[in-house]
Amino acid sequence: MYLTKFHRQNILSPSGRDYWNKRYIEKMLSNVKYIGDSYVNTTEGEYHYSNHHPAII
């Protein structure tokens, strides 16, 4: 388990635990929704929009 800024600020993990799993943090950082990007699939193809919305992290 890792001591993170989340833990020091008493922010529970999505599963309600005191400690954040390193893998979950890595997954969150690589999720386009968290970083403000968006992917849209259409019949013509897939489109990537950078800075589509404000980043959560």
C-alpha distance matrix in Angstrom:
0.0 3.8 6.9 9.3 12.9 12.5 10.7 13.3 16.0 15.0 14.9 13.4 12.1 15.1 14.3 14.5 11.0 9.9 6.5 7.1 6.2 7.4 10.4 11.4 11.8 13.7 15.8 16.6 17.7 20.0 21.5 25.1 25.3 22.6 24.3 27.8 29.3 31.0 32.3 35.5 37.1 40.8 43.6 44.3 40.8 37.3 37.1 34.3 34.6 32.7 32.2 33.3 31.6 29.6 26.1 23.4 21.0
3.8 0.0 3.8 5.9 9.7 10.1 8.7 10.8 13.6 13.5 13.4 13.0 12.0 15.3 15.4 15.3 12.1 10.2 6.7 6.7 6.9 6.8 10.5 11.3 10.4 12.5 15.1 15.4 16.0 18.6 20.4 23.7 24.0 20.9 22.3 25.8 27.6 29.6 31.3 34.6 36.5 40.3 43.2 43.6 40.1 36.6 36.0 33.0 32.9 30.7 30.0 31.4 29.7 27.4 23.8 21.3 18.5
6.9 3.8 0.0 3.8 7.0 8.1 6.1 7.3 10.6 10.9 11.6 12.1 12.1 15.8 16.4 15.4 12.4 9.6 7.0 7.8 9.5 9.7 13.5 13.5 12.0 14.6 17.2 16.7 17.0 20.1 21.7 24.7 24.7 21.3 22.5 25.9 28.1 30.4 32.5 35.9 38.0 41.8 44.9 45.2 41.8 38.2 37.3 34.1 33.6 31.2 30.0 31.6 29.5 26.8 23.4 20.8 18.0
9.3 5.9 3.8 0.0 3.8 5.2 5.2 6.4 8.7 9.8 9.7 10.8 10.8 14.2 15.6 14.9 12.6 10.1 7.7 7.1 9.4 9.3 12.7 12.1 9.8 12.6 15.2 14.0 14.1 17.5 19.0 21.7 21.5 18.0 19.1 22.4 24.8 27.3 29.5 32.9 35.3 39.0 42.2 42.5 39.1 35.4 34.3 31.0 30.3 27.8 26.5 28.0 25.9 23.1 19.8 17.2 14.3
12.9 9.7 7.0 3.8 0.0 3.8 5.4 5.0 6.2 8.5 8.5 10.9 11.6 14.8 16.8 15.7 14.1 11.4 10.0 9.6 12.4 12.3 15.4 14.1 11.4 14.4 16.6 14.7 14.5 18.2 19.3 21.5 21.0 17.3 18.2 21.2 24.0 26.7 29.3 32.6 35.3 38.9 42.3 42.5 39.3 35.5 34.0 30.6 29.5 26.8 25.0 26.7 24.2 21.1 18.1 15.5 12.7
12.5 10.1 8.1 5.2 3.8 0.0 3.8 5.5 5.2 6.2 5.0 7.2 8.1 11.3 13.4 12.1 11.0 8.7 8.0 7.5 10.9 11.8 14.4 12.4 10.3 13.9 15.4 13.2 14.0 17.6 18.0 20.4 19.4 15.8 17.5 20.3 23.1 25.4 28.0 31.1 33.7 37.2 40.6 41.1 38.0 34.3 33.0 29.8 28.7 26.4 24.6 25.7 23.1 20.2 17.2 14.1 12.0
10.7 8.7 6.1 5.2 5.4 3.8 0.0 3.8 5.4 4.9 5.7 7.0 8.6 12.3 13.4 11.5 9.5 6.3 6.0 7.3 10.8 12.3 15.3 13.7 12.3 15.8 17.5 15.9 16.9 20.4 21.0 23.6 22.7 19.3 21.1 23.9 26.6 28.8 31.2 34.2 36.7 40.3 43.6 44.2 41.0 37.4 36.3 33.2 32.2 30.0 28.3 29.4 26.7 24.0 21.0 17.8 15.8
13.3 10.8 7.3 6.4 5.0 5.5 3.8 0.0 3.8 5.5 7.7 10.1 12.1 15.7 17.0 14.8 13.0 9.5 9.5 10.9 14.2 15.1 18.4 17.0 15.1 18.4 20.4 18.5 19.0 22.7 23.4 25.8 24.8 21.2 22.6 25.3 28.3 30.7 33.4 36.5 39.2 42.7 46.1 46.5 43.4 39.7 38.3 35.1 33.8 31.3 29.3 30.7 27.9 24.8 22.0 19.1 16.8
16.0 13.6 10.6 8.7 6.2 5.2 5.4 3.8 0.0 3.8 5.6 8.9 11.5 14.6 16.4 14.1 13.2 10.3 11.1 11.9 15.6 16.7 19.5 17.5 15.5 19.0 20.5 18.0 18.7 22.4 22.6 24.7 23.2 19.7 21.3 23.6 26.8 29.1 32.0 35.0 37.8 41.2 44.7 45.2 42.2 38.5 37.0 33.8 32.3 29.9 27.6 28.7 25.6 22.5 20.1 16.9 15.3
15.0 13.5 10.9 9.8 8.5 6.2 4.9 5.5 3.8 0.0 3.8 6.2 9.5 12.5 13.8 10.9 10.1 7.3 9.2 10.8 14.6 16.5 19.1 16.8 15.7 19.4 20.5 18.3 19.7 23.2 23.0 25.4 23.7 20.5 22.6 24.9 27.9 29.8 32.5 35.3 37.9 41.3 44.7 45.5 42.6 39.0 37.7 34.7 33.5 31.4 29.3 29.9 26.9 24.0 21.6 18.1 16.9
14.9 13.4 11.6 9.7 8.5 5.0 5.7 7.7 5.6 3.8 0.0 3.8 6.6 9.3 11.2 8.9 9.0 7.4 8.8 9.1 12.9 14.9 16.8 14.1 13.1 16.9 17.4 15.0 16.7 20.1 19.6 21.9 20.1 17.0 19.4 21.5 24.5 26.2 28.8 31.5 34.1 37.5 40.9 41.8 38.9 35.3 34.1 31.2 30.0 28.2 26.1 26.5 23.5 20.9 18.5 14.9 14.0
13.4 13.0 12.1 10.8 10.9 7.2 7.0 10.1 8.9 6.2 3.8 0.0 3.8 6.5 7.6 5.2 5.5 5.2 7.0 7.6 11.0 13.8 15.3 12.5 12.5 16.3 16.4 14.5 16.9 19.8 19.2 21.9 20.1 17.4 20.2 22.4 25.0 26.3 28.5 31.1 33.3 36.8 40.0 41.1 38.3 34.8 34.0 31.3 30.5 29.0 27.3 27.4 24.6 22.4 19.9 16.2 15.6
12.1 12.0 12.1 10.8 11.6 8.1 8.6 12.1 11.5 9.5 6.6 3.8 0.0 3.8 5.3 5.1 5.3 6.5 6.6 5.5 8.2 11.1 11.9 8.9 9.6 13.2 12.9 11.5 14.3 16.8 16.2 19.2 17.7 15.2 18.2 20.7 22.8 23.9 25.8 28.4 30.4 34.0 37.1 38.3 35.3 31.8 31.3 28.7 28.3 26.9 25.6 25.7 23.3 21.5 18.7 15.2 14.5
15.1 15.3 15.8 14.2 14.8 11.3 12.3 15.7 14.6 12.5 9.3 6.5 3.8 0.0 3.8 5.4 7.5 9.8 10.1 8.6 10.3 13.0 12.8 9.3 10.7 13.8 12.5 10.9 14.3 16.3 14.9 17.7 15.8 14.1 17.5 19.5 21.3 21.9 23.6 25.9 27.7 31.1 34.2 35.6 32.8 29.5 29.2 26.9 26.6 25.7 24.6 24.1 21.8 20.5 18.0 14.6 14.7
14.3 15.4 16.4 15.6 16.8 13.4 13.4 17.0 16.4 13.8 11.2 7.6 5.3 3.8 0.0 3.8 5.7 9.2 9.8 9.1 10.2 13.6 13.3 10.4 12.7 15.6 14.3 13.6 17.1 18.8 17.6 20.7 19.0 17.5 21.0 23.0 24.6 24.9 26.3 28.4 29.9 33.3 36.2 37.8 35.0 31.8 31.8 29.8 29.7 29.0 28.1 27.6 25.4 24.3 21.7 18.3 18.3
14.5 15.3 15.4 14.9 15.7 12.1 11.5 14.8 14.1 10.9 8.9 5.2 5.1 5.4 3.8 0.0 3.8 6.8 8.8 9.4 11.6 15.1 15.7 12.9 14.4 17.8 17.0 15.9 19.0 21.2 20.2 23.1 21.2 19.3 22.6 24.6 26.6 27.3 29.0 31.2 33.0 36.3 39.3 40.9 38.1 34.8 34.6 32.3 31.9 31.0 29.6 29.3 26.7 25.1 22.7 19.1 19.0
11.0 12.1 12.4 12.6 14.1 11.0 9.5 13.0 13.2 10.1 9.0 5.5 5.3 7.5 5.7 3.8 0.0 3.8 5.5 7.2 9.4 13.0 14.2 12.1 13.5 16.9 16.8 16.1 18.9 21.3 20.9 24.1 22.7 20.4 23.4 25.9 27.9 28.9 30.6 33.1 34.8 38.3 41.2 42.6 39.6 36.3 36.0 33.6 33.3 32.1 30.9 30.9 28.5 26.7 23.9 20.4 19.6
9.9 10.2 9.6 10.1 11.4 8.7 6.3 9.5 10.3 7.3 7.4 5.2 6.5 9.8 9.2 6.8 3.8 0.0 3.8 6.8 9.8 12.9 15.1 13.3 13.7 17.3 18.0 17.0 19.2 22.1 22.1 25.2 23.9 21.2 23.8 26.4 28.7 30.2 32.1 34.9 36.9 40.4 43.5 44.6 41.5 38.1 37.5 34.8 34.3 32.7 31.2 31.7 29.1 26.9 24.0 20.5 19.2
6.5 6.7 7.0 7.7 10.0 8.0 6.0 9.5 11.1 9.2 8.8 7.0 6.6 10.1 9.8 8.8 5.5 3.8 0.0 3.8 6.5 9.3 11.8 10.7 10.9 14.2 15.4 14.9 16.7 19.5 20.1 23.4 22.6 19.8 22.1 25.1 27.2 28.8 30.6 33.5 35.4 39.1 42.1 43.0 39.8 36.3 35.8 33.0 32.7 31.0 29.8 30.5 28.3 26.1 22.9 19.7 17.9
7.1 6.7 7.8 7.1 9.6 7.5 7.3 10.9 11.9 10.8 9.1 7.6 5.5 8.6 9.1 9.4 7.2 6.8 3.8 0.0 3.8 6.4 8.6 7.1 7.1 10.5 11.6 11.2 13.1 15.8 16.4 19.7 19.2 16.5 18.7 21.8 23.7 25.3 27.0 30.0 31.9 35.6 38.6 39.4 36.2 32.6 32.1 29.3 29.2 27.5 26.5 27.3 25.3 23.3 20.0 17.0 15.1
6.2 6.9 9.5 9.4 12.4 10.9 10.8 14.2 15.6 14.6 12.9 11.0 8.2 10.3 10.2 11.6 9.4 9.8 6.5 3.8 0.0 3.8 5.5 5.3 6.6 8.9 10.0 10.9 12.7 14.7 15.7 19.3 19.4 17.1 19.1 22.4 23.7 25.1 26.4 29.4 31.0 34.7 37.5 38.3 34.9 31.5 31.3 28.7 29.0 27.5 27.1 27.8 26.3 24.7 21.2 18.6 16.6
7.4 6.8 9.7 9.3 12.3 11.8 12.3 15.1 16.7 16.5 14.9 13.8 11.1 13.0 13.6 15.1 13.0 12.9 9.3 6.4 3.8 0.0 3.8 5.5 5.2 6.3 8.7 10.0 10.7 12.6 14.5 18.0 18.8 16.3 17.7 21.3 22.4 24.0 25.3 28.6 30.2 34.0 36.7 37.2 33.6 30.2 29.9 27.0 27.5 25.7 25.5 26.7 25.5 23.9 20.2 18.2 15.6
10.4 10.5 13.5 12.7 15.4 14.4 15.3 18.4 19.5 19.1 16.8 15.3 11.9 12.8 13.3 15.7 14.2 15.1 11.8 8.6 5.5 3.8 0.0 3.8 5.4 5.1 6.1 8.6 9.9 10.7 12.3 16.1 17.1 15.3 16.8 20.2 20.8 22.0 22.7 25.9 27.2 31.0 33.6 34.1 30.6 27.2 27.3 24.8 25.6 24.2 24.5 25.4 24.5 23.5 19.9 18.1 16.0
11.4 11.3 13.5 12.1 14.1 12.4 13.7 17.0 17.5 16.8 14.1 12.5 8.9 9.3 10.4 12.9 12.1 13.3 10.7 7.1 5.3 5.5 3.8 0.0 3.8 5.4 5.0 6.1 8.6 10.0 10.5 14.3 14.5 12.6 14.8 18.0 18.9 20.0 21.1 24.1 25.7 29.4 32.2 33.0 29.6 26.2 26.1 23.5 24.0 22.7 22.6 23.1 21.9 20.8 17.4 15.2 13.6
11.8 10.4 12.0 9.8 11.4 10.3 12.3 15.1 15.5 15.7 13.1 12.5 9.6 10.7 12.7 14.4 13.5 13.7 10.9 7.1 6.6 5.2 5.4 3.8 0.0 3.8 5.4 5.1 6.2 8.7 10.0 13.4 13.8 11.1 12.7 16.2 17.5 19.3 20.9 24.2 26.2 29.9 32.9 33.4 29.9 26.3 25.7 22.7 22.8 21.0 20.6 21.6 20.3 18.8 15.1 13.0 10.8
13.7 12.5 14.6 12.6 14.4 13.9 15.8 18.4 19.0 19.4 16.9 16.3 13.2 13.8 15.6 17.8 16.9 17.3 14.2 10.5 8.9 6.3 5.1 5.4 3.8 0.0 3.8 5.4 5.2 6.3 8.8 12.1 13.6 11.5 12.3 15.9 16.5 18.2 19.4 22.8 24.6 28.3 31.2 31.3 27.7 24.2 23.8 20.8 21.4 19.6 19.9 21.1 20.5 19.4 15.7 14.4 12.1
15.8 15.1 17.2 15.2 16.6 15.4 17.5 20.4 20.5 20.5 17.4 16.4 12.9 12.5 14.3 17.0 16.8 18.0 15.4 11.6 10.0 8.7 6.1 5.0 5.4 3.8 0.0 3.8 5.5 5.3 6.3 10.0 11.2 9.9 11.5 14.6 14.8 15.9 16.7 20.0 21.5 25.3 28.1 28.6 25.1 21.6 21.4 18.8 19.6 18.5 18.9 19.5 18.9 18.4 15.0 13.7 12.3
16.6 15.4 16.7 14.0 14.7 13.2 15.9 18.5 18.0 18.3 15.0 14.5 11.5 10.9 13.6 15.9 16.1 17.0 14.9 11.2 10.9 10.0 8.6 6.1 5.1 5.4 3.8 0.0 3.8 5.5 5.2 8.6 8.8 6.7 8.8 11.9 12.9 14.3 16.0 19.2 21.4 25.1 28.2 28.7 25.3 21.7 21.0 18.1 18.2 16.8 16.5 17.1 16.0 15.1 11.6 10.0 8.7
17.7 16.0 17.0 14.1 14.5 14.0 16.9 19.0 18.7 19.7 16.7 16.9 14.3 14.3 17.1 19.0 18.9 19.2 16.7 13.1 12.7 10.7 9.9 8.6 6.2 5.2 5.5 3.8 0.0 3.8 5.6 8.1 9.4 6.9 7.2 10.9 11.8 14.1 15.9 19.5 21.8 25.5 28.6 28.6 25.2 21.4 20.3 17.1 17.0 15.0 14.8 16.2 15.5 14.3 10.6 9.9 7.7
20.0 18.6 20.1 17.5 18.2 17.6 20.4 22.7 22.4 23.2 20.1 19.8 16.8 16.3 18.8 21.2 21.3 22.1 19.5 15.8 14.7 12.6 10.7 10.0 8.7 6.3 5.3 5.5 3.8 0.0 3.8 6.2 8.8 7.9 7.8 10.9 10.6 12.3 13.3 17.0 18.9 22.6 25.6 25.4 21.9 18.3 17.5 14.5 15.1 13.6 14.4 15.5 15.6 15.4 12.0 12.1 10.7
21.5 20.4 21.7 19.0 19.3 18.0 21.0 23.4 22.6 23.0 19.6 19.2 16.2 14.9 17.6 20.2 20.9 22.1 20.1 16.4 15.7 14.5 12.3 10.5 10.0 8.8 6.3 5.2 5.6 3.8 0.0 3.8 5.5 5.6 6.8 9.1 8.7 9.6 10.9 14.3 16.4 20.1 23.3 23.5 20.2 16.5 15.8 13.1 13.5 12.6 13.2 13.4 13.3 13.5 10.6 10.5 10.3
25.1 23.7 24.7 21.7 21.5 20.4 23.6 25.8 24.7 25.4 21.9 21.9 19.2 17.7 20.7 23.1 24.1 25.2 23.4 19.7 19.3 18.0 16.1 14.3 13.4 12.1 10.0 8.6 8.1 6.2 3.8 0.0 3.8 5.5 5.2 6.3 5.0 6.1 7.9 11.5 14.2 17.7 21.1 20.9 17.8 14.0 12.7 9.7 9.7 9.0 9.8 9.8 10.3 11.3 9.0 10.2 10.6
25.3 24.0 24.7 21.5 21.0 19.4 22.7 24.8 23.2 23.7 20.1 20.1 17.7 15.8 19.0 21.2 22.7 23.9 22.6 19.2 19.4 18.8 17.1 14.5 13.8 13.6 11.2 8.8 9.4 8.8 5.5 3.8 0.0 3.8 5.6 5.5 5.7 6.3 8.9 11.8 14.7 18.1 21.6 22.0 19.2 15.6 14.1 11.5 10.7 10.3 10.0 9.1 8.4 9.4 7.6 8.0 9.7
22.6 20.9 21.3 18.0 17.3 15.8 19.3 21.2 19.7 20.5 17.0 17.4 15.2 14.1 17.5 19.3 20.4 21.2 19.8 16.5 17.1 16.3 15.3 12.6 11.1 11.5 9.9 6.7 6.9 7.9 5.6 5.5 3.8 0.0 3.8 5.6 7.6 9.5 12.4 15.5 18.4 21.8 25.4 25.6 22.7 19.0 17.3 14.3 13.2 11.8 10.6 10.8 9.3 8.6 5.6 5.0 6.0
24.3 22.3 22.5 19.1 18.2 17.5 21.1 22.6 21.3 22.6 19.4 20.2 18.2 17.5 21.0 22.6 23.4 23.8 22.1 18.7 19.1 17.7 16.8 14.8 12.7 12.3 11.5 8.8 7.2 7.8 6.8 5.2 5.6 3.8 0.0 3.8 5.8 9.0 12.0 15.4 18.6 21.9 25.4 25.0 22.0 18.3 16.2 12.7 11.3 9.0 7.9 9.3 8.5 7.7 4.5 6.3 6.2
27.8 25.8 25.9 22.4 21.2 20.3 23.9 25.3 23.6 24.9 21.5 22.4 20.7 19.5 23.0 24.6 25.9 26.4 25.1 21.8 22.4 21.3 20.2 18.0 16.2 15.9 14.6 11.9 10.9 10.9 9.1 6.3 5.5 5.6 3.8 0.0 3.8 6.8 10.5 13.4 16.9 19.8 23.5 23.0 20.5 16.9 14.3 11.1 8.8 6.9 5.1 5.6 4.9 5.2 4.1 7.0 8.6
29.3 27.6 28.1 24.8 24.0 23.1 26.6 28.3 26.8 27.9 24.5 25.0 22.8 21.3 24.6 26.6 27.9 28.7 27.2 23.7 23.7 22.4 20.8 18.9 17.5 16.5 14.8 12.9 11.8 10.6 8.7 5.0 5.7 7.6 5.8 3.8 0.0 3.8 7.0 10.2 13.6 16.6 20.1 19.5 16.8 13.2 10.6 7.3 5.6 4.6 5.2 5.1 6.7 8.6 7.9 10.5 11.8
31.0 29.6 30.4 27.3 26.7 25.4 28.8 30.7 29.1 29.8 26.2 26.3 23.9 21.9 24.9 27.3 28.9 30.2 28.8 25.3 25.1 24.0 22.0 20.0 19.3 18.2 15.9 14.3 14.1 12.3 9.6 6.1 6.3 9.5 9.0 6.8 3.8 0.0 3.8 6.6 10.1 13.0 16.7 16.4 13.9 10.3 8.2 5.9 5.1 6.7 7.9 6.0 8.1 10.9 10.8 12.8 14.6
32.3 31.3 32.5 29.5 29.3 28.0 31.2 33.4 32.0 32.5 28.8 28.5 25.8 23.6 26.3 29.0 30.6 32.1 30.6 27.0 26.4 25.3 22.7 21.1 20.9 19.4 16.7 16.0 15.9 13.3 10.9 7.9 8.9 12.4 12.0 10.5 7.0 3.8 0.0 3.8 6.7 9.9 13.4 13.2 10.4 6.8 5.6 4.6 6.3 8.9 11.1 9.3 11.8 14.7 14.4 16.3 17.8
35.5 34.6 35.9 32.9 32.6 31.1 34.2 36.5 35.0 35.3 31.5 31.1 28.4 25.9 28.4 31.2 33.1 34.9 33.5 30.0 29.4 28.6 25.9 24.1 24.2 22.8 20.0 19.2 19.5 17.0 14.3 11.5 11.8 15.5 15.4 13.4 10.2 6.6 3.8 0.0 3.8 6.5 10.2 10.4 8.3 5.6 5.2 6.6 8.1 11.5 13.5 11.0 13.5 16.9 17.2 19.0 21.0
37.1 36.5 38.0 35.3 35.3 33.7 36.7 39.2 37.8 37.9 34.1 33.3 30.4 27.7 29.9 33.0 34.8 36.9 35.4 31.9 31.0 30.2 27.2 25.7 26.2 24.6 21.5 21.4 21.8 18.9 16.4 14.2 14.7 18.4 18.6 16.9 13.6 10.1 6.7 3.8 0.0 3.8 7.0 7.9 5.9 4.4 6.4 9.0 11.4 14.8 17.2 14.8 17.3 20.7 20.8 22.3 24.1
40.8 40.3 41.8 39.0 38.9 37.2 40.3 42.7 41.2 41.3 37.5 36.8 34.0 31.1 33.3 36.3 38.3 40.4 39.1 35.6 34.7 34.0 31.0 29.4 29.9 28.3 25.3 25.1 25.5 22.6 20.1 17.7 18.1 21.8 21.9 19.8 16.6 13.0 9.9 6.5 3.8 0.0 3.8 5.2 5.2 6.1 8.0 11.4 13.4 17.1 19.4 16.8 19.6 23.1 23.7 25.4 27.4
43.6 43.2 44.9 42.2 42.3 40.6 43.6 46.1 44.7 44.7 40.9 40.0 37.1 34.2 36.2 39.3 41.2 43.5 42.1 38.6 37.5 36.7 33.6 32.2 32.9 31.2 28.1 28.2 28.6 25.6 23.3 21.1 21.6 25.4 25.4 23.5 20.1 16.7 13.4 10.2 7.0 3.8 0.0 3.8 5.6 8.2 10.8 14.4 16.7 20.4 23.0 20.5 23.3 26.9 27.4 29.1 31.0
44.3 43.6 45.2 42.5 42.5 41.1 44.2 46.5 45.2 45.5 41.8 41.1 38.3 35.6 37.8 40.9 42.6 44.6 43.0 39.4 38.3 37.2 34.1 33.0 33.4 31.3 28.6 28.7 28.6 25.4 23.5 20.9 22.0 25.6 25.0 23.0 19.5 16.4 13.2 10.4 7.9 5.2 3.8 0.0 3.8 7.2 9.2 12.9 15.4 18.9 21.8 19.7 23.0 26.5 27.1 29.2 30.9
40.8 40.1 41.8 39.1 39.3 38.0 41.0 43.4 42.2 42.6 38.9 38.3 35.3 32.8 35.0 38.1 39.6 41.5 39.8 36.2 34.9 33.6 30.6 29.6 29.9 27.7 25.1 25.3 25.2 21.9 20.2 17.8 19.2 22.7 22.0 20.5 16.8 13.9 10.4 8.3 5.9 5.2 5.6 3.8 0.0 3.8 6.6 10.1 13.1 16.5 19.6 17.9 21.1 24.4 24.5 26.6 28.0
37.3 36.6 38.2 35.4 35.5 34.3 37.4 39.7 38.5 39.0 35.3 34.8 31.8 29.5 31.8 34.8 36.3 38.1 36.3 32.6 31.5 30.2 27.2 26.2 26.3 24.2 21.6 21.7 21.4 18.3 16.5 14.0 15.6 19.0 18.3 16.9 13.2 10.3 6.8 5.6 4.4 6.1 8.2 7.2 3.8 0.0 3.8 6.8 10.1 13.2 16.3 14.8 17.9 21.0 20.9 23.0 24.3
37.1 36.0 37.3 34.3 34.0 33.0 36.3 38.3 37.0 37.7 34.1 34.0 31.3 29.2 31.8 34.6 36.0 37.5 35.8 32.1 31.3 29.9 27.3 26.1 25.7 23.8 21.4 21.0 20.3 17.5 15.8 12.7 14.1 17.3 16.2 14.3 10.6 8.2 5.6 5.2 6.4 8.0 10.8 9.2 6.6 3.8 0.0 3.8 6.5 9.9 13.0 11.5 15.0 18.2 18.4 20.9 22.2
34.3 33.0 34.1 31.0 30.6 29.8 33.2 35.1 33.8 34.7 31.2 31.3 28.7 26.9 29.8 32.3 33.6 34.8 33.0 29.3 28.7 27.0 24.8 23.5 22.7 20.8 18.8 18.1 17.1 14.5 13.1 9.7 11.5 14.3 12.7 11.1 7.3 5.9 4.6 6.6 9.0 11.4 14.4 12.9 10.1 6.8 3.8 0.0 3.8 6.5 9.8 9.1 12.4 15.2 15.1 17.8 18.8
34.6 32.9 33.6 30.3 29.5 28.7 32.2 33.8 32.3 33.5 30.0 30.5 28.3 26.6 29.7 31.9 33.3 34.3 32.7 29.2 29.0 27.5 25.6 24.0 22.8 21.4 19.6 18.2 17.0 15.1 13.5 9.7 10.7 13.2 11.3 8.8 5.6 5.1 6.3 8.1 11.4 13.4 16.7 15.4 13.1 10.1 6.5 3.8 0.0 3.8 6.5 5.6 9.2 12.2 12.7 15.8 17.1
32.7 30.7 31.2 27.8 26.8 26.4 30.0 31.3 29.9 31.4 28.2 29.0 26.9 25.7 29.0 31.0 32.1 32.7 31.0 27.5 27.5 25.7 24.2 22.7 21.0 19.6 18.5 16.8 15.0 13.6 12.6 9.0 10.3 11.8 9.0 6.9 4.6 6.7 8.9 11.5 14.8 17.1 20.4 18.9 16.5 13.2 9.9 6.5 3.8 0.0 3.8 5.4 8.4 10.3 10.4 13.8 14.6
32.2 30.0 30.0 26.5 25.0 24.6 28.3 29.3 27.6 29.3 26.1 27.3 25.6 24.6 28.1 29.6 30.9 31.2 29.8 26.5 27.1 25.5 24.5 22.6 20.6 19.9 18.9 16.5 14.8 14.4 13.2 9.8 10.0 10.6 7.9 5.1 5.2 7.9 11.1 13.5 17.2 19.4 23.0 21.8 19.6 16.3 13.0 9.8 6.5 3.8 0.0 3.8 5.5 6.9 7.7 11.4 12.6
33.3 31.4 31.6 28.0 26.7 25.7 29.4 30.7 28.7 29.9 26.5 27.4 25.7 24.1 27.6 29.3 30.9 31.7 30.5 27.3 27.8 26.7 25.4 23.1 21.6 21.1 19.5 17.1 16.2 15.5 13.4 9.8 9.1 10.8 9.3 5.6 5.1 6.0 9.3 11.0 14.8 16.8 20.5 19.7 17.9 14.8 11.5 9.1 5.6 5.4 3.8 0.0 3.8 7.1 8.7 11.8 14.0
31.6 29.7 29.5 25.9 24.2 23.1 26.7 27.9 25.6 26.9 23.5 24.6 23.3 21.8 25.4 26.7 28.5 29.1 28.3 25.3 26.3 25.5 24.5 21.9 20.3 20.5 18.9 16.0 15.5 15.6 13.3 10.3 8.4 9.3 8.5 4.9 6.7 8.1 11.8 13.5 17.3 19.6 23.3 23.0 21.1 17.9 15.0 12.4 9.2 8.4 5.5 3.8 0.0 3.8 6.3 8.9 11.7
29.6 27.4 26.8 23.1 21.1 20.2 24.0 24.8 22.5 24.0 20.9 22.4 21.5 20.5 24.3 25.1 26.7 26.9 26.1 23.3 24.7 23.9 23.5 20.8 18.8 19.4 18.4 15.1 14.3 15.4 13.5 11.3 9.4 8.6 7.7 5.2 8.6 10.9 14.7 16.9 20.7 23.1 26.9 26.5 24.4 21.0 18.2 15.2 12.2 10.3 6.9 7.1 3.8 0.0 3.8 6.4 8.9
26.1 23.8 23.4 19.8 18.1 17.2 21.0 22.0 20.1 21.6 18.5 19.9 18.7 18.0 21.7 22.7 23.9 24.0 22.9 20.0 21.2 20.2 19.9 17.4 15.1 15.7 15.0 11.6 10.6 12.0 10.6 9.0 7.6 5.6 4.5 4.1 7.9 10.8 14.4 17.2 20.8 23.7 27.4 27.1 24.5 20.9 18.4 15.1 12.7 10.4 7.7 8.7 6.3 3.8 0.0 3.8 5.5
23.4 21.3 20.8 17.2 15.5 14.1 17.8 19.1 16.9 18.1 14.9 16.2 15.2 14.6 18.3 19.1 20.4 20.5 19.7 17.0 18.6 18.2 18.1 15.2 13.0 14.4 13.7 10.0 9.9 12.1 10.5 10.2 8.0 5.0 6.3 7.0 10.5 12.8 16.3 19.0 22.3 25.4 29.1 29.2 26.6 23.0 20.9 17.8 15.8 13.8 11.4 11.8 8.9 6.4 3.8 0.0 3.8
21.0 18.5 18.0 14.3 12.7 12.0 15.8 16.8 15.3 16.9 14.0 15.6 14.5 14.7 18.3 19.0 19.6 19.2 17.9 15.1 16.6 15.6 16.0 13.6 10.8 12.1 12.3 8.7 7.7 10.7 10.3 10.6 9.7 6.0 6.2 8.6 11.8 14.6 17.8 21.0 24.1 27.4 31.0 30.9 28.0 24.3 22.2 18.8 17.1 14.6 12.6 14.0 11.7 8.9 5.5 3.8 0.0
